[in-house]
Structures are given as C-alpha cells and as structure tokens.
C-alpha cells in the first residue's frame, strides 16, 4: 500500500501522524512506527527482496507520467504491477523530486532513492530524465503517443511574506537554498561556486514547518556563525515535526517564538529582520489560533543571510487550459470527485495528484494520491 516505505519511515512526521495516534502514548510512549517501518524495509531490501511481477500480463498499454516525485512514483508503481508500461518524464537528472533535491541528505540518504530507481527500472518503469514537458517534449505529443497521462509535477513556487526587503541580496527562498546544497553534495566539484553557502554568516530562517527545520539544520552543517529561527506562533503550534525541532535545538539553532517578521532590513545587502511580538487570538477557519501583533513590540534580529520558508504552491503550466486541465485560484489542478475514477482532470485522458492538486503536503499523501490516480487510469483503460 506504500510505494516508498523506506522514505516515509525516514521523513514523515510520525509524531503527529501514526505515532501521535498510538494508544500507548498515555503513560508509556508511542511505538516508534517510523523506525520500525524503516528497519523492516531496509533489511528486506538488503536481503534482496524485490517485487515479484512474474504473473503480471503485459496489456500493451502505455501511460506517460509527468514528474518523478512521490506522486509519479506511486502512480508508476501501481501501473507496472498491473501490466501497464509507465514512462516517467522529469526535468531533473535524477528521480525523487524534492526527495532528492529538497530534503537534505542527513535526513534522507540519496542512496535510498538511487536504489528505489533501480528497483522500479527492474520492474519495467522507464525514466526519461533531463526532459521538461512543454519545453523539451510537447504535451500534445504525449496525448498522441500514450493511452493516458498522469501529472505529478509537485509544488515548487515559494510563497512570499509580502513585506519589504524580500528581494534584497542575501535573501534566499528555502527551496532554492536546499536545491543548491543538494546539487553541491550530489556533484562535488562540478556544480560551481555555491552562492547560497552561509559559512560564517548570521542566518535567520523565517518559518516553522519541516522545510524551515531542514534549512536550519543545513545552515548549521554549512558552519554558519549563528542560526535563528523566527516563527509567528508558539512552539506548540508549529506545523512541523516536533522531533525536527528538538534536533534543531540540539544542533544549536536558536528559536524566537511569537515573533512575526514585518521587514527585512538593509541597503545593498541584508542587515537584519524587523519582527513584532505576537499573541495568539481566536482560531482561524482551519482551527489554528491567529497570531495578533502586539503594538510597540518591534525589535531587530541581526542577520546577513535570511532564508524564507513560508511553504510552496503549485505553478500551473501555461498550456493546462489548452488541454482542458482546470486550476483553482491558488493554481492547484482541479480533479473530479469520482470514487470509481479518482484524480481525473477536465480532460478525461489526463489524471493528476500530489502537491499540484492539494498544495504542499506530506510525502505519504502524494504517494497515496499517485496510487489512487493509477487506479483511476486502470479503470479508464479498462484494465
């Protein structure tokens, strides 16, 4: 039921998911489900366990999968197990999407993704990398050459805070920062000078999710002089994994809770971040208490590098509308609420899932949606 158990066992925030729901939490402590999942999968793969597809009949059908991240991998996994040939296109030189180029290697070793690619290829999945659909290959060509198409292109556009100074030199988007670090580690000596290296700098990370924690801990490993994480709510209301916050604290990250950034200061370069103290007010539409600024509580946090980690949103391709693929006001692809044929877009031949449909979310959610989309594709193909 999970196409990437070795990944989910490493990166999912189990403390607020399965382990958070464990009945042993009262007076004892949850079963470490993530560690168990990781160990079982790692040991099985080490012993040579592989999917057995000897009884699968080739249907002769082919499906183009756009995006080799968790959703695309989940979709391809189910398709190939049902005799449908998946051909996966991705603009990056390796599979995994943000698993490879976003999540740092101290949290997810890149060898894990390399092994999963080899397993998928042995199963019959074909990868066409360094290829961007819409630029290197036309989308209408995919519609002509394949029996169906799955879109799992993720959410790569960084969200802004909307305050002055975000465009100053020395301000990095979280994703660009993490991708630059991954590229340097994946291609030592080839990637050129890393303009996002923060060695010897006073770094301020804005945000409180898992991506912010990845940036905090990466900056520590790049030997920043100091790393301060600024978050507008209190620690109990941080959206990320509690375990990641503990890890960041142990590694030397300083946290400023109930501080909302209002401006990044500087002339030619970043000099600091102006913040205002907040108190938590009434719940918003999602049930989270709104941070309310306290008048007269402004202060400046010194910094010469600022990393903005406010989350990501999808970037709908300009050709979506041309092919009947609708999006909402937030750029998320609209899919039909159809239990028999889930994840179907406005084009009956095109399915979509993962972050480009629901916005930035968990790895396990993207995998599940890719697998659900494959179920819809199989129904569409009559397989």
C-alpha positions in Angstrom: 0.0 0.0 0.0 3.0 2.3 0.1 5.4 2.7 -2.9 8.1 4.4 -0.8 8.1 2.8 2.7 11.9 3.3 3.1 11.4 7.1 2.5 8.3 7.6 4.7 10.0 5.8 7.6 12.6 8.5 7.4 10.9 11.7 6.6 7.2 11.6 7.6 6.3 13.4 10.9 5.2 10.3 12.6 4.9 12.1 15.9 1.9 14.0 14.7 0.5 11.1 12.5 0.6 7.4 13.3 2.7 7.7 16.4 0.6 10.6 17.6 -2.5 8.4 17.5 -0.8 5.4 19.2 -2.8 4.3 22.3 0.4 3.7 24.2 1.0 7.5 24.4 -0.9 7.6 27.7 1.6 6.9 30.4 4.1 4.9 28.3 5.1 6.3 24.9 4.2 5.5 21.3 5.6 2.6 19.4 8.3 4.1 17.2 6.4 3.2 14.0 8.7 5.2 11.7 11.8 3.4 12.9 10.1 0.1 12.6 9.0 0.8 9.0 12.5 2.0 8.1 14.2 -1.0 9.6 11.9 -3.6 8.1 12.2 -2.1 4.6 15.9 -1.5 4.8 16.5 -5.1 5.9 14.2 -6.6 3.3 16.0 -4.6 0.5 19.4 -5.5 1.9 18.4 -9.2 1.8 17.4 -8.8 -1.8 13.6 -8.8 -1.5 12.1 -7.4 -4.7 8.6 -7.2 -6.2 7.6 -10.4 -8.0 5.9 -9.5 -11.3 6.3 -12.9 -13.0 2.5 -13.4 -13.0 1.7 -9.9 -14.5 0.4 -9.9 -18.0 1.5 -7.2 -20.4 -1.6 -5.3 -21.5 0.3 -3.4 -24.3 -0.9 -0.1 -22.8 1.4 2.8 -22.1 1.0 5.8 -19.8 3.1 9.0 -19.6 3.8 10.1 -16.1 5.0 13.7 -15.8 7.0 14.1 -12.6 9.3 11.6 -10.9 8.5 12.7 -7.4 6.4 10.7 -4.8 3.1 11.0 -6.7 4.7 10.0 -10.0 6.5 7.1 -8.4 3.3 5.9 -6.6 1.4 6.0 -9.9 4.1 4.2 -11.9 4.4 1.5 -9.2 0.7 0.6 -9.4 0.6 0.8 -13.2 3.5 -1.5 -13.8 2.2 -4.1 -11.4 -1.0 -4.2 -13.5 0.7 -4.7 -16.8 0.7 -1.1 -18.0 4.0 0.4 -19.1 4.8 3.7 -17.3 7.2 6.2 -19.0 8.1 8.8 -16.4 9.3 12.2 -17.6 11.2 14.6 -15.2 13.2 17.8 -15.7 15.8 16.8 -13.2 18.8 14.5 -13.8 17.6 12.1 -11.0 14.3 10.8 -9.8 12.7 11.7 -6.5 11.8 15.4 -7.0 12.1 17.1 -3.6 13.1 13.8 -2.0 16.4 14.1 -3.9 16.8 17.8 -4.4 14.9 19.3 -1.5 15.2 17.1 1.6 18.8 17.2 2.9 20.9 14.0 3.0 21.3 14.0 6.8 17.5 13.2 6.8 17.2 11.1 3.7 20.3 9.5 2.2 20.3 9.9 -1.5 21.4 6.2 -2.0 17.8 5.3 -0.8 16.4 7.0 -3.9 19.0 5.5 -6.2 18.1 2.0 -5.0 14.4 2.7 -5.5 15.1 3.8 -9.0 16.9 0.6 -9.8 14.1 -1.5 -8.4 11.5 0.4 -10.5 13.5 0.1 -13.6 13.9 -3.7 -13.0 10.1 -3.8 -12.7 9.7 -2.2 -16.1 9.3 1.5 -15.3 11.1 3.7 -17.9 12.5 7.1 -16.8 13.2 10.0 -19.3 15.2 12.5 -17.3 16.5 16.0 -18.0 13.3 16.4 -20.0 10.8 19.1 -19.3 7.3 18.6 -20.7 6.2 21.7 -22.5 9.7 22.6 -23.4 11.7 19.5 -24.5 8.6 17.5 -25.4 5.2 18.9 -26.3 2.2 17.8 -24.2 0.1 17.1 -27.2 2.7 14.6 -28.3 2.2 12.7 -25.0 -1.6 12.7 -25.6 -1.0 11.2 -29.1 1.6 8.7 -28.1 0.2 7.4 -24.8 -3.1 5.9 -23.7 -3.3 8.2 -20.7 -1.2 10.8 -18.9 -0.6 11.4 -15.2 0.5 14.8 -13.9 2.5 14.8 -10.7 4.6 17.9 -11.1 4.6 19.0 -7.4 4.6 22.5 -5.9 7.8 24.4 -6.4 6.9 28.1 -6.2 7.9 29.6 -2.9 5.3 31.6 -1.0 6.3 35.2 -0.1 5.6 37.1 3.1 4.6 40.3 1.3 6.8 42.6 3.4 9.6 45.0 2.4 13.1 43.7 1.8 12.4 40.2 0.5 14.3 41.0 -2.7 17.5 42.2 -1.1 20.8 40.4 -1.9 21.3 37.7 0.8 17.6 36.7 1.0 17.1 33.1 -0.2 14.0 31.1 -1.0 14.1 27.9 1.1 13.8 25.6 -1.9 16.5 27.4 -4.0 18.7 27.1 -0.9 18.1 23.4 -0.3 18.4 22.5 -4.0 21.7 24.4 -4.2 23.0 22.5 -1.2 21.8 19.1 -2.7 23.4 19.9 -6.0 26.7 20.7 -4.4 26.7 17.4 -2.5 25.4 15.3 -5.4 28.0 16.8 -7.9 31.1 17.7 -5.8 33.5 19.8 -7.9 31.0 20.1 -10.8 28.3 22.4 -9.5 30.5 25.5 -9.5 30.6 28.1 -6.6 27.6 27.9 -4.3 26.2 31.4 -3.9 23.9 30.1 -1.2 26.6 28.9 1.1 26.2 30.5 4.5 29.5 29.6 6.1 30.5 32.2 8.7 27.2 34.1 8.4 24.5 35.1 10.9 21.4 33.3 9.4 17.8 33.9 10.2 15.2 31.3 8.9 11.6 32.5 8.7 9.0 29.8 9.1 8.1 26.9 11.4 7.5 23.9 9.2 9.7 20.9 8.3 11.2 22.9 5.4 12.3 25.6 7.8 13.9 22.9 10.0 15.7 21.5 7.0 17.1 25.0 6.3 18.1 25.5 10.0 20.0 22.2 10.2 21.6 22.7 6.7 22.9 26.1 7.7 24.4 24.6 10.9 26.2 22.0 8.7 27.4 24.7 6.4 29.1 26.2 9.5 27.0 29.4 9.8 28.2 31.6 12.7 24.6 31.6 14.1 21.2 30.3 13.1 18.0 31.8 14.4 14.5 30.5 13.5 11.7 33.1 13.7 8.2 31.8 14.0 5.0 33.8 14.5 3.2 31.3 16.8 4.3 29.4 19.8 6.2 26.1 19.8 3.1 24.1 20.5 1.5 25.4 17.3 4.4 24.7 15.0 3.2 22.8 11.9 6.4 20.7 11.5 7.6 17.6 13.3 8.3 18.1 17.0 11.3 15.7 16.6 12.8 18.0 13.9 12.5 21.0 16.3 14.3 19.0 19.0 17.0 18.0 16.6 17.5 21.6 15.5 17.7 22.8 19.1 20.3 20.2 20.0 22.4 21.2 17.0 22.5 24.9 18.1 19.6 26.6 16.4 18.1 29.5 18.5 14.3 29.8 18.3 12.3 33.0 18.6 8.6 32.1 19.0 5.7 34.5 18.8 7.7 36.8 16.5 6.3 37.9 13.2 8.7 39.3 10.5 7.5 42.7 9.2 10.6 43.8 7.2 14.0 42.6 6.1 16.4 45.5 6.7 19.4 46.5 4.7 20.7 48.8 1.9 22.9 46.9 -0.5 22.6 43.7 1.5 20.7 42.1 4.4 21.5 43.6 7.8 18.6 42.3 9.9 15.0 41.3 10.3 12.5 43.6 12.0 10.0 41.5 13.9 7.0 42.2 16.1 5.8 40.1 19.1 2.5 38.3 18.7 -0.1 36.8 21.0 -2.5 34.0 19.9 -6.0 35.1 19.3 -9.2 33.4 18.0 -9.0 30.3 15.8 -9.0 30.8 12.0 -11.0 28.8 9.5 -8.7 25.8 9.9 -8.9 25.9 13.7 -5.4 27.4 14.3 -5.3 30.4 16.6 -4.4 33.6 14.7 -1.2 35.5 15.7 -2.1 39.0 16.6 0.7 41.7 16.7 1.4 43.4 20.0 1.8 47.2 19.3 5.1 48.7 20.2 6.9 45.4 20.5 9.1 45.7 17.4 12.7 44.6 17.6 15.5 43.8 15.1 17.3 40.4 14.8 20.7 40.9 13.3 21.4 38.9 10.1 23.4 38.9 6.9 21.5 36.0 5.4 17.8 35.3 5.5 16.1 32.1 4.3 12.3 32.4 3.7 10.5 29.1 4.4 6.8 30.0 4.2 5.8 27.0 2.1 5.2 26.3 -1.5 2.4 26.5 -4.0 1.9 24.8 -7.4 3.0 26.5 -10.7 0.3 25.6 -13.3 1.8 25.2 -16.7 0.7 27.8 -19.3 -0.6 25.0 -21.5 -3.0 23.5 -19.0 -6.1 25.4 -20.1 -5.4 24.5 -23.8 -5.9 20.8 -22.9 -8.9 21.1 -20.6 -6.9 21.0 -17.4 -8.5 23.4 -15.0 -7.0 25.1 -11.9 -8.4 27.0 -8.9 -7.4 30.5 -7.7 -4.4 29.0 -5.9 -3.0 27.3 -9.0 -4.0 23.8 -7.9 -5.2 21.4 -10.6 -8.9 20.6 -10.3 -9.8 16.9 -10.2 -13.2 15.2 -10.2 -14.7 13.8 -7.1 -15.2 10.4 -8.6 -14.6 7.3 -6.4 -14.6 5.0 -9.5 -12.2 7.1 -11.5 -10.3 9.3 -8.9 -7.9 12.1 -9.8 -9.4 12.7 -13.3 -8.9 16.3 -14.6 -11.3 18.1 -17.0 -9.5 16.2 -19.8 -10.8 12.5 -19.5 -7.4 11.2 -20.6 -5.4 13.2 -18.1 -5.1 12.5 -14.3 -3.3 14.4 -11.6 -2.3 14.0 -8.0 0.1 15.1 -5.2 1.1 18.6 -4.3 -0.1 20.1 -7.6 -3.6 19.1 -6.7 -3.8 19.7 -2.9 -0.9 22.1 -2.4 2.3 21.4 -0.4 1.7 18.3 1.7 3.3 15.2 3.0 5.2 12.6 1.1 2.9 9.8 2.1 -0.1 11.8 0.9 1.5 12.4 -2.5 2.3 8.6 -2.8 -1.3 7.7 -1.9 -2.7 10.1 -4.5 -0.4 8.8 -7.2 -1.6 5.3 -6.4 -5.2 6.4 -6.4 -4.7 8.1 -9.8 -3.3 4.8 -11.1 -6.5 3.1 -10.0 -8.5 5.7 -12.0 -6.3 5.2 -15.0 -6.7 1.5 -14.9 -10.4 1.9 -14.9 -10.2 4.4 -17.8 -8.1 1.9 -19.8 -10.4 -1.0 -18.9 -7.5 -3.0 -17.4 
